[in-house]
Amino acid sequence: MAQQGDDDLHPEDTPGYKPPAEKSLNEILSTDADDESLVKYKQALLGGAGDSVIIFPENPKKVIVQKLALLVEGRPDNELDLSGDIENLKKKTFIMKEGTQYKIKIYFFVQREIVTGLKYVQSSYRKGIRVDKTNFMVGSYGPKKELQSYTTPLEDAPSGMIARGSYNVKSLFTDDDKNEHLKWEWTLEIKKDWE
């Protein structure tokens, strides 16, 4: 059977949600400048940041994804470095015990402008057939010099003899404006035990 196309990775629309019009950071800060409480609120949200937050001057993107971590209580975090050559990630396999509860944490920088409606989309394939697709609304973030992160809700890994095996996972970090901040593939292997 043919493998599903990249259309499977596009985020689903949230019913009733209309993305805001794109505005620059300066436009947002200058709107309602006469409302002192609103100005203080905006400054608190942005941590005093302005246009000057540029962490990677050579990179024009607003969002720079750094790493993905697989979090399982009682076990060390299993991490994928997303800041280098993402083609090599296909060769790295995460091992997970069947039925384990886990979360995924994504670390990223936001620079230059506010990013609205960040989303994390993940599709899992087994033998070329999509078996799962999840969409997570990450939220809106202002530029900061500090590394920011998002953690998915708790999920259960599949279990049972039929569920054991290797899964190809395609991941996408995008936003309301359909900017693809990063798209990558990795492998998850479900086993009877951790080894």
Stockholm file with secondary structure:
# STOCKHOLM 1.0

chainA/1-195         MAQQGDDDLHPEDTPGYKPPAEKSLNEILSTDADDESLVKYKQALLGGAGDSVIIFPENPKKVIVQKLALLVEGRPDNELDLSGDIENLKKKTFIMKEGTQYKIKIYFFVQREIVTGLKYVQSSYRKGIRVDKTNFMVGSYGPKKELQSYTTPLEDAPSGMIARGSYNVKSLFTDDDKNEHLKWEWTLEIKKDWE
#=GR chainA/1-195 SS CCCCCGGGGSCCCCTTCCCCCCCCHHHHHHTTTTCHHHHHHHHHHHTTCCTTCCSCTTCCCSEEEEEEEEECTTSCCEEEECSSCGGGGGGCEEEEETTCEEEEEEEEEECSSCEEEEEEEEEEEETTEEEEEEEEEEEEECCCSSCEEEECCCEECCCSTTTCEEEEEEEEEECTTCCEEEEEEEEEEEESSCC
#=GC SS_cons         CCCCCGGGGSCCCCTTCCCCCCCCHHHHHHTTTTCHHHHHHHHHHHTTCCTTCCSCTTCCCSEEEEEEEEECTTSCCEEEECSSCGGGGGGCEEEEETTCEEEEEEEEEECSSCEEEEEEEEEEEETTEEEEEEEEEEEEECCCSSCEEEECCCEECCCSTTTCEEEEEEEEEECTTCCEEEEEEEEEEEESSCC
//
